[in-house]
Amino acid sequence: MTAAAVLAALGAVALGLKTHPGGDPTSAPAPAAAAADVTPSGPTGAVDRGASAPITVTVRPHRDAECDKYVIDRPPSEVPRPPAVVDAPAWAAKVGAVPGHYLSLDLTVQGTGSDTVVLTALNVRIARIAAPLAWNAYSMFDGCGGGVGVHSFDLDLDAARPRPVVTGGSTGLPVKVSERDPEVIEVTAETTSHDVSWYLELEWSSGNRTGTLPIGLDDGAPFRTSAVKGRPLYRYPTDGKAWEPSPFQN
């Protein structure tokens, strides 16, 4: 499982670029103390909980991450200009940013050996729900857009029982992967009412083995997304030199 650290008690989310094999300690489930607070929001009846999963998962910001918003506990004068997508993790960590409204992820899944692995289902587990953060919101770009990937899911974090739903035009799962044939799964999680901490769980099967691989941040913490409705929204014009109030207030 991959991604970079969350700062200030999950106050900042920055997605990392490292890949951990199933046997790496960071790909194990969250520590027992944290797991006790996690509420399942999907089926999890698998045997293998990740320690020996025959797959690796690399988590990166989605290619349209320049469309994202962040909530930051700083005034505009103390927030650096928006970064390039590739530099977003370091930028977000530096300013203690939390993804606002939605978080878009690309999960690159690859087998660790010659055997074919079937990815059978994608689930979500909610670790924490709270009132949205009362911070300023910052838009990474003035406009955006993009197509739907082959394996794409939308995730409504405000639902009574959140679950990934196949995006229109996408084939979803199951899908086969191997060491030579990775697949990319796109996930867009959205909240308009809460501050939500959450994990993904990827169910797999290979031969007579089945299991579930938890996916979260690099240090074992969950992803985090906060609503931005009603928060002051700022943008950084393409040719500008400072943040300014966005004409598209939430």
Phi, psi and omega in degrees: 000146188219155176154166183264184193283157171260132182260157175052064178053058182068023181280349180220138177242127174221126187276130183271175186239015181267155177245132179245127174293164183301333182274356180289140181305329182286351178265004176282165179298167178301153178306154185304321182298322180281323184298334181296336181266359184271129179256122181293140177234032179182169180295141182223025189285054180253162184271310185271120183266023169116336187298330181231030180298138182276027180222158169240154179230125174253126182254127179225158172299142177298153184299340177262027184295343176294347177275351188287162171242154174230149169255134187222135180275057179212151173286160182305326182295343182251010180251123178297160178299157182301143181270171166292157183305318183296335181263002184301320180302312181294322179297312182296320179296321183297321185259001180069043185275146174241131178307133183253136178073304178212162177230123182252126185233147167248122178255110176267115185251129184221142176288155180259357180212193184282341182288143175284138177241132178261123175273112192263331183197154175236126181236171178230145174235124181273124181267329185196140174230130181216177176295148181299151181293134182270056182245169174291151177250141183230126180270134183282342183201159182281337181200159183197177178171164180178165181277177180262132179286170182296320181240086186237142181226141170256143183228112178271102183287350179269354181293156179301319174228088183302140175208145176294132180242133181301128179291143178305132182091358180253154179268344179065213181243161011280162176208149181263143174226160174209183181297326182266347184231081177284165175226151178251126176251126179261135179229128174239110181260137186227141170219137177245000188224351190220173167249111191240132171252134190206154174244158167255155175225125182253116179275141183218162173215147179208113185061235179264012179258143172223158180186180179226128179254112176291143181230121178210210181279167187302328183265010180091355179282160180282166167292165180214138180217134181237143175295154179239001183302128179085356179271145175301129182250131180241152175229162178239100184305150183307317181257014183276176180234003181199161174291147177218157178303134179282143175288350181253068181292148184289000000 
